[in-house]
Amino acid sequence: MTTSASIVGRSVHGLTYAMLGWAVAYGGVRLAWTVGDAPEFGRLGLDLLAFTGWRSVALCAAAGLLAIALDRVATWRPALAGAAWAVAGALVAAAAILLPELVGFLLFTVGPNFDLVAFVSRLGCVTGAVLLALATARYQRRTRGDCPACCRTGQPGARRSASARWALWAAYATVAGLVTRFAAQFVVGFDRLDRTAALTGLEIGLVLAGVLLPLALVHRWGEVWPGWVPLLAGHAIPRPLLLVPGFGLGAGIVAYFGMGIVQVTSGSYSEFSDAFLWVAMSAYLVMGLGLLVASADYHLRTRRQCGTCGR
């Protein structure tokens, strides 16, 4: 298989060293907190979920070793890519509490459980997940295809102008997940909700993420500004405007509510019934997965065509 030195060279090399630097720095902090005295982390008493103590140290070490392997292996190995994506996902899941905290910052408020050290620790954890995800994506582009310029797969000239059927299903499953979530809340009532600014903002954001964003990812008006948008009508929509929230919110929702389902399974206390929690969190999980799938199709469908192979 032919690869391009311009692709494999400096950018991947720099990303690998960034990943190793993160593993040493953040892993060193986790090690110091494990063998020494860790901070109190405010009212919650923790910064990460599930991966604490030696498990967090092992996760950082695994991420660093995988970064080296992704840089040095020159052929496509699905097991390597799968392991890297799994570790990146575990890092995101460990920092799942970051999602409502970021919403609180957007609303210029923080909840009663906010702790600065824990917040910075979660940001550091997610930084590692992003770096490892970028390294894995570069590895896939470098090794899976046969074009030395783009390393893509598929037939030349077979670019799609319309969304794939599976992406449409994913987008409308996201909307259905949101409807199911609010239907479950309607059944139990809204009077038991603690209406903090962060929770209100999270619900508003989920409405936008569960309706407007998934539909924009699979329809034409997600690529070109509609006619009713002043000054921008007819202009192309920048891809990051949809891809960043699509992938970011999708991953955050899956991590946050996926960990929530784990807590329900383990019997954690809640003022709501298990039946409600299972329905509500499963609906959120469907929303997050739907966003990730729809975003992946949007990325593949709207990326710039390769001038060498036409893919």
C-alpha positions as a Markdown table, in Angstrom:
| # | Residue | x | y | z |
|---|---|---|---|---|
| 1 | Met | 0.0 | 0.0 | 0.0 |
| 2 | Thr | 1.3 | 3.4 | -0.9 |
| 3 | Thr | 1.4 | 6.2 | 1.6 |
| 4 | Ser | 2.3 | 9.9 | 1.3 |
| 5 | Ala | 5.2 | 11.3 | 3.3 |
| 6 | Ser | 3.6 | 14.7 | 3.3 |
| 7 | Ile | 0.6 | 13.1 | 5.0 |
| 8 | Val | 2.4 | 10.8 | 7.4 |
| 9 | Gly | 5.2 | 13.3 | 8.3 |
| 10 | Arg | 5.1 | 16.4 | 10.4 |
| 11 | Ser | 1.5 | 16.7 | 11.3 |
| 12 | Val | 1.2 | 13.1 | 12.6 |
| 13 | His | 4.6 | 13.3 | 14.3 |
| 14 | Gly | 3.6 | 16.5 | 16.1 |
| 15 | Leu | 0.2 | 15.0 | 17.1 |
| 16 | Thr | 1.9 | 11.9 | 18.5 |
| 17 | Tyr | 4.3 | 14.0 | 20.6 |
| 18 | Ala | 1.3 | 16.1 | 21.8 |
| 19 | Met | -0.5 | 12.9 | 22.8 |
| 20 | Leu | 2.6 | 11.6 | 24.6 |
| 21 | Gly | 3.1 | 15.0 | 26.4 |
| 22 | Trp | -0.5 | 14.8 | 27.6 |
| 23 | Ala | -0.1 | 11.2 | 28.8 |
| 24 | Val | 3.0 | 12.1 | 30.8 |
| 25 | Ala | 1.5 | 15.3 | 32.2 |
| 26 | Tyr | -2.0 | 14.2 | 33.0 |
| 27 | Gly | -1.0 | 10.7 | 33.8 |
| 28 | Gly | 1.6 | 12.1 | 36.2 |
| 29 | Val | -1.1 | 14.1 | 38.0 |
| 30 | Arg | -3.3 | 11.0 | 38.2 |
| 31 | Leu | -0.4 | 9.0 | 39.6 |
| 32 | Ala | 0.4 | 11.7 | 42.2 |
| 33 | Trp | -3.3 | 11.8 | 43.3 |
| 34 | Thr | -3.4 | 8.0 | 43.5 |
| 35 | Val | -0.3 | 7.4 | 45.6 |
| 36 | Gly | -0.6 | 10.7 | 47.6 |
| 37 | Asp | -3.5 | 12.9 | 48.8 |
| 38 | Ala | -6.0 | 13.8 | 46.1 |
| 39 | Pro | -8.1 | 17.0 | 46.4 |
| 40 | Glu | -11.5 | 16.9 | 48.0 |
| 41 | Phe | -13.3 | 17.9 | 44.7 |
| 42 | Gly | -16.1 | 19.8 | 46.4 |
| 43 | Arg | -19.5 | 18.4 | 47.3 |
| 44 | Leu | -19.3 | 15.6 | 44.7 |
| 45 | Gly | -16.0 | 14.3 | 46.1 |
| 46 | Leu | -14.7 | 13.1 | 42.7 |
| 47 | Asp | -13.6 | 14.5 | 39.4 |
| 48 | Leu | -13.9 | 11.5 | 37.1 |
| 49 | Leu | -16.4 | 8.7 | 36.8 |
| 50 | Ala | -15.6 | 5.0 | 36.8 |
| 51 | Phe | -11.9 | 5.6 | 35.9 |
| 52 | Thr | -10.4 | 6.8 | 39.1 |
| 53 | Gly | -7.3 | 5.8 | 41.1 |
| 54 | Trp | -5.0 | 3.3 | 39.3 |
| 55 | Arg | -7.6 | 2.8 | 36.6 |
| 56 | Ser | -7.1 | 6.5 | 35.5 |
| 57 | Val | -3.3 | 6.0 | 35.5 |
| 58 | Ala | -3.7 | 2.9 | 33.3 |
| 59 | Leu | -6.0 | 4.7 | 31.0 |
| 60 | Cys | -3.4 | 7.5 | 30.4 |
| 61 | Ala | -0.7 | 4.9 | 29.9 |
| 62 | Ala | -2.8 | 3.0 | 27.4 |
| 63 | Ala | -3.6 | 6.3 | 25.5 |
| 64 | Gly | 0.2 | 7.1 | 25.2 |
| 65 | Leu | 1.1 | 3.6 | 24.0 |
| 66 | Leu | -1.7 | 3.6 | 21.5 |
| 67 | Ala | -0.5 | 7.0 | 20.2 |
| 68 | Ile | 2.9 | 5.5 | 19.5 |
| 69 | Ala | 1.4 | 2.5 | 17.8 |
| 70 | Leu | -0.8 | 4.7 | 15.6 |
| 71 | Asp | 2.2 | 6.6 | 14.5 |
| 72 | Arg | 4.5 | 3.7 | 13.8 |
| 73 | Val | 2.2 | 1.1 | 12.2 |
| 74 | Ala | 2.1 | 1.5 | 8.5 |
| 75 | Thr | -0.8 | -0.9 | 7.6 |
| 76 | Trp | -4.5 | -0.9 | 8.4 |
| 77 | Arg | -5.2 | -2.9 | 11.5 |
| 78 | Pro | -8.8 | -2.7 | 12.7 |
| 79 | Ala | -8.0 | -4.0 | 16.2 |
| 80 | Leu | -5.6 | -1.1 | 16.7 |
| 81 | Ala | -8.1 | 1.4 | 15.6 |
| 82 | Gly | -10.8 | -0.2 | 17.6 |
| 83 | Ala | -8.7 | -0.1 | 20.8 |
| 84 | Ala | -7.8 | 3.5 | 20.2 |
| 85 | Trp | -11.4 | 4.5 | 19.7 |
| 86 | Ala | -12.4 | 2.5 | 22.8 |
| 87 | Val | -9.8 | 4.3 | 25.0 |
| 88 | Ala | -10.9 | 7.7 | 23.6 |
| 89 | Gly | -14.5 | 6.9 | 24.4 |
| 90 | Ala | -13.5 | 5.8 | 27.9 |
| 91 | Leu | -11.8 | 9.1 | 28.5 |
| 92 | Val | -14.9 | 11.0 | 27.4 |
| 93 | Ala | -17.1 | 8.8 | 29.6 |
| 94 | Ala | -14.8 | 9.4 | 32.6 |
| 95 | Ala | -15.3 | 13.2 | 32.2 |
| 96 | Ala | -19.0 | 13.0 | 31.5 |
| 97 | Ile | -19.9 | 15.5 | 34.2 |
| 98 | Leu | -18.3 | 18.1 | 32.0 |
| 99 | Leu | -21.4 | 18.4 | 29.8 |
| 100 | Pro | -23.7 | 20.2 | 32.3 |
| 101 | Glu | -20.8 | 22.2 | 33.6 |
| 102 | Leu | -20.1 | 23.6 | 30.2 |
| 103 | Val | -23.8 | 24.4 | 29.8 |
| 104 | Gly | -23.6 | 26.3 | 33.1 |
| 105 | Phe | -20.7 | 28.3 | 31.8 |
| 106 | Leu | -22.6 | 29.3 | 28.7 |
| 107 | Leu | -25.3 | 30.7 | 31.0 |
| 108 | Phe | -22.8 | 32.5 | 33.1 |
| 109 | Thr | -23.6 | 30.4 | 36.1 |
| 110 | Val | -22.3 | 27.3 | 37.9 |
| 111 | Gly | -24.1 | 24.7 | 40.0 |
| 112 | Pro | -23.7 | 24.1 | 43.7 |
| 113 | Asn | -21.5 | 21.1 | 43.0 |
| 114 | Phe | -19.0 | 23.0 | 40.9 |
| 115 | Asp | -15.3 | 22.6 | 41.9 |
| 116 | Leu | -12.6 | 24.3 | 39.9 |
| 117 | Val | -9.9 | 21.6 | 40.3 |
| 118 | Ala | -12.4 | 18.9 | 39.3 |
| 119 | Phe | -13.5 | 21.0 | 36.3 |
| 120 | Val | -9.9 | 21.5 | 35.1 |
| 121 | Ser | -9.2 | 17.8 | 35.6 |
| 122 | Arg | -12.2 | 16.9 | 33.4 |
| 123 | Leu | -11.0 | 19.3 | 30.8 |
| 124 | Gly | -7.6 | 17.6 | 30.8 |
| 125 | Cys | -9.2 | 14.2 | 30.5 |
| 126 | Val | -11.3 | 15.3 | 27.5 |
| 127 | Thr | -8.2 | 16.9 | 25.9 |
| 128 | Gly | -6.6 | 13.5 | 25.9 |
| 129 | Ala | -9.7 | 12.0 | 24.3 |
| 130 | Val | -9.7 | 14.6 | 21.5 |
| 131 | Leu | -5.9 | 14.1 | 20.8 |
| 132 | Leu | -6.3 | 10.4 | 20.7 |
| 133 | Ala | -9.4 | 10.6 | 18.4 |
| 134 | Leu | -7.5 | 12.9 | 16.0 |
| 135 | Ala | -4.5 | 10.5 | 16.0 |
| 136 | Thr | -6.8 | 7.6 | 15.3 |
| 137 | Ala | -8.6 | 9.4 | 12.5 |
| 138 | Arg | -5.3 | 10.3 | 10.9 |
| 139 | Tyr | -4.1 | 6.7 | 11.2 |
| 140 | Gln | -7.3 | 5.5 | 9.4 |
| 141 | Arg | -6.9 | 8.1 | 6.6 |
| 142 | Arg | -3.2 | 7.1 | 6.2 |
| 143 | Thr | -3.7 | 3.3 | 6.0 |
| 144 | Arg | -7.1 | 2.4 | 4.7 |
| 145 | Gly | -7.2 | 3.9 | 1.2 |
| 146 | Asp | -5.1 | 3.5 | -1.9 |
| 147 | Cys | -4.8 | 7.1 | -2.9 |
| 148 | Pro | -1.4 | 8.7 | -1.9 |
| 149 | Ala | -3.0 | 12.1 | -1.7 |
| 150 | Cys | -6.1 | 11.4 | 0.5 |
| 151 | Cys | -6.0 | 7.7 | 1.5 |
| 152 | Arg | -9.8 | 7.5 | 1.1 |
| 153 | Thr | -11.8 | 4.4 | 0.2 |
| 154 | Gly | -14.7 | 3.9 | -2.3 |
| 155 | Gln | -15.0 | 4.3 | -6.0 |
| 156 | Pro | -13.7 | 7.6 | -7.6 |
| 157 | Gly | -16.5 | 9.9 | -8.7 |
| 158 | Ala | -19.0 | 8.2 | -6.4 |
| 159 | Arg | -19.6 | 11.2 | -4.1 |
| 160 | Arg | -23.1 | 11.6 | -2.8 |
| 161 | Ser | -25.1 | 14.8 | -2.9 |
| 162 | Ala | -27.9 | 13.5 | -0.7 |
| 163 | Ser | -27.8 | 12.0 | 2.7 |
| 164 | Ala | -27.6 | 8.2 | 3.1 |
| 165 | Arg | -30.7 | 6.4 | 4.2 |
| 166 | Trp | -29.0 | 5.3 | 7.5 |
| 167 | Ala | -28.2 | 9.0 | 8.2 |
| 168 | Leu | -31.9 | 10.0 | 7.7 |
| 169 | Trp | -33.0 | 7.3 | 10.1 |
| 170 | Ala | -30.4 | 8.4 | 12.6 |
| 171 | Ala | -31.5 | 12.1 | 12.4 |
| 172 | Tyr | -35.2 | 11.2 | 12.9 |
| 173 | Ala | -34.3 | 8.8 | 15.6 |
| 174 | Thr | -32.7 | 11.8 | 17.4 |
| 175 | Val | -35.9 | 13.7 | 17.1 |
| 176 | Ala | -37.9 | 10.7 | 18.3 |
| 177 | Gly | -35.6 | 10.4 | 21.3 |
| 178 | Leu | -36.3 | 14.0 | 22.3 |
| 179 | Val | -40.0 | 13.5 | 22.0 |
| 180 | Thr | -39.8 | 10.4 | 24.1 |
| 181 | Arg | -37.8 | 12.2 | 26.7 |
| 182 | Phe | -40.3 | 15.0 | 27.2 |
| 183 | Ala | -43.2 | 12.5 | 27.0 |
| 184 | Ala | -41.8 | 10.6 | 29.9 |
| 185 | Gln | -41.4 | 13.9 | 31.8 |
| 186 | Phe | -45.0 | 14.8 | 31.0 |
| 187 | Val | -46.1 | 11.5 | 32.5 |
| 188 | Val | -44.4 | 12.0 | 35.9 |
| 189 | Gly | -44.9 | 15.8 | 35.9 |
| 190 | Phe | -42.7 | 18.8 | 35.8 |
| 191 | Asp | -43.2 | 20.0 | 39.4 |
| 192 | Arg | -40.3 | 17.8 | 40.8 |
| 193 | Leu | -37.6 | 19.3 | 38.6 |
| 194 | Asp | -35.1 | 21.6 | 40.2 |
| 195 | Arg | -35.2 | 24.5 | 37.8 |
| 196 | Thr | -31.6 | 25.8 | 38.1 |
| 197 | Ala | -30.2 | 27.9 | 35.3 |
| 198 | Ala | -27.9 | 25.1 | 34.2 |
| 199 | Leu | -30.7 | 22.6 | 33.9 |
| 200 | Thr | -32.9 | 25.0 | 32.0 |
| 201 | Gly | -30.1 | 25.7 | 29.6 |
| 202 | Leu | -29.3 | 22.1 | 29.2 |
| 203 | Glu | -33.0 | 21.4 | 28.3 |
| 204 | Ile | -33.0 | 24.3 | 25.8 |
| 205 | Gly | -29.8 | 23.0 | 24.3 |
| 206 | Leu | -31.1 | 19.5 | 24.0 |
| 207 | Val | -34.2 | 20.8 | 22.1 |
| 208 | Leu | -31.9 | 22.5 | 19.6 |
| 209 | Ala | -29.6 | 19.5 | 19.5 |
| 210 | Gly | -32.5 | 17.1 | 19.2 |
| 211 | Val | -34.5 | 18.9 | 16.4 |
| 212 | Leu | -32.7 | 21.6 | 14.5 |
| 213 | Leu | -29.2 | 20.1 | 14.5 |
| 214 | Pro | -30.0 | 16.6 | 13.3 |
| 215 | Leu | -32.3 | 17.8 | 10.6 |
| 216 | Ala | -29.7 | 20.3 | 9.4 |
| 217 | Leu | -27.2 | 17.5 | 9.2 |
| 218 | Val | -29.2 | 15.5 | 6.7 |
| 219 | His | -31.1 | 18.2 | 4.6 |
| 220 | Arg | -29.9 | 20.6 | 2.0 |
| 221 | Trp | -30.5 | 23.7 | 4.2 |
| 222 | Gly | -27.7 | 22.4 | 6.4 |
| 223 | Glu | -25.3 | 23.1 | 3.6 |
| 224 | Val | -26.6 | 26.4 | 2.3 |
| 225 | Trp | -28.1 | 29.1 | 4.4 |
| 226 | Pro | -31.9 | 29.3 | 3.7 |
| 227 | Gly | -33.5 | 32.3 | 2.1 |
| 228 | Trp | -35.0 | 33.6 | 5.3 |
| 229 | Val | -31.6 | 34.1 | 7.0 |
| 230 | Pro | -30.7 | 37.8 | 6.6 |
| 231 | Leu | -27.4 | 38.6 | 4.8 |
| 232 | Leu | -26.3 | 34.9 | 4.7 |
| 233 | Ala | -29.0 | 33.5 | 2.4 |
| 234 | Gly | -27.5 | 31.4 | -0.4 |
| 235 | His | -24.0 | 31.2 | 1.1 |
| 236 | Ala | -22.4 | 27.9 | 2.1 |
| 237 | Ile | -22.6 | 27.0 | 5.7 |
| 238 | Pro | -19.1 | 26.4 | 7.2 |
| 239 | Arg | -18.8 | 22.7 | 7.9 |
| 240 | Pro | -17.5 | 23.2 | 11.5 |
| 241 | Leu | -20.6 | 25.1 | 12.4 |
| 242 | Leu | -22.5 | 21.8 | 12.3 |
| 243 | Leu | -19.8 | 19.2 | 12.8 |
| 244 | Val | -18.4 | 20.6 | 16.0 |
| 245 | Pro | -21.7 | 20.6 | 17.9 |
| 246 | Gly | -22.8 | 17.4 | 16.1 |
| 247 | Phe | -19.8 | 15.4 | 17.2 |
| 248 | Gly | -19.2 | 17.3 | 20.4 |
| 249 | Leu | -22.8 | 17.2 | 21.7 |
| 250 | Gly | -23.3 | 13.6 | 20.5 |
| 251 | Ala | -20.3 | 12.4 | 22.3 |
| 252 | Gly | -21.1 | 14.4 | 25.4 |
| 253 | Ile | -24.7 | 13.2 | 25.6 |
| 254 | Val | -23.7 | 9.5 | 25.0 |
| 255 | Ala | -21.0 | 9.8 | 27.8 |
| 256 | Tyr | -23.2 | 11.6 | 30.3 |
| 257 | Phe | -26.4 | 9.6 | 30.0 |
| 258 | Gly | -24.5 | 6.4 | 29.3 |
| 259 | Met | -22.8 | 6.7 | 32.7 |
| 260 | Gly | -26.2 | 7.6 | 34.1 |
| 261 | Ile | -27.6 | 4.3 | 32.9 |
| 262 | Val | -24.7 | 2.6 | 34.5 |
| 263 | Gln | -25.5 | 4.3 | 37.8 |
| 264 | Val | -29.2 | 3.3 | 37.5 |
| 265 | Thr | -28.1 | -0.3 | 36.9 |
| 266 | Ser | -25.9 | -0.2 | 40.0 |
| 267 | Gly | -28.8 | 1.0 | 42.1 |
| 268 | Ser | -27.9 | 4.6 | 42.8 |
| 269 | Tyr | -30.5 | 6.6 | 44.7 |
| 270 | Ser | -32.8 | 8.9 | 42.7 |
| 271 | Glu | -36.1 | 10.7 | 43.5 |
| 272 | Phe | -37.5 | 9.3 | 40.2 |
| 273 | Ser | -38.6 | 5.8 | 39.6 |
| 274 | Asp | -36.3 | 3.3 | 37.8 |
| 275 | Ala | -38.8 | 3.0 | 34.9 |
| 276 | Phe | -38.7 | 6.8 | 34.3 |
| 277 | Leu | -34.9 | 6.9 | 34.5 |
| 278 | Trp | -34.6 | 4.0 | 32.0 |
| 279 | Val | -36.9 | 5.6 | 29.5 |
| 280 | Ala | -35.5 | 9.1 | 29.8 |
| 281 | Met | -31.8 | 8.1 | 29.8 |
| 282 | Ser | -32.3 | 5.6 | 27.0 |
| 283 | Ala | -34.0 | 8.4 | 25.0 |
| 284 | Tyr | -31.1 | 10.7 | 25.6 |
| 285 | Leu | -28.7 | 7.9 | 24.6 |
| 286 | Val | -30.6 | 7.5 | 21.3 |
| 287 | Met | -30.3 | 11.2 | 20.7 |
| 288 | Gly | -26.5 | 11.2 | 21.2 |
| 289 | Leu | -26.0 | 8.2 | 19.0 |
| 290 | Gly | -28.2 | 9.7 | 16.3 |
| 291 | Leu | -26.2 | 12.9 | 16.3 |
| 292 | Leu | -22.9 | 11.0 | 16.0 |
| 293 | Val | -24.2 | 9.0 | 13.0 |
| 294 | Ala | -25.8 | 11.9 | 11.2 |
| 295 | Ser | -22.6 | 14.0 | 11.8 |
| 296 | Ala | -20.4 | 11.2 | 10.3 |
| 297 | Asp | -22.6 | 11.1 | 7.2 |
| 298 | Tyr | -22.5 | 14.9 | 6.9 |
| 299 | His | -18.7 | 14.9 | 7.2 |
| 300 | Leu | -18.3 | 12.2 | 4.5 |
| 301 | Arg | -20.8 | 13.9 | 2.2 |
| 302 | Thr | -19.5 | 17.5 | 2.4 |
| 303 | Arg | -15.7 | 17.1 | 2.6 |
| 304 | Arg | -13.7 | 18.5 | -0.2 |
| 305 | Gln | -13.1 | 16.3 | -3.2 |
| 306 | Cys | -9.7 | 14.9 | -3.7 |
| 307 | Gly | -8.0 | 16.4 | -6.8 |
| 308 | Thr | -6.0 | 13.2 | -7.4 |
| 309 | Cys | -8.5 | 10.4 | -7.2 |
| 310 | Gly | -11.8 | 12.2 | -7.4 |
| 311 | Arg | -13.2 | 10.8 | -4.2 |
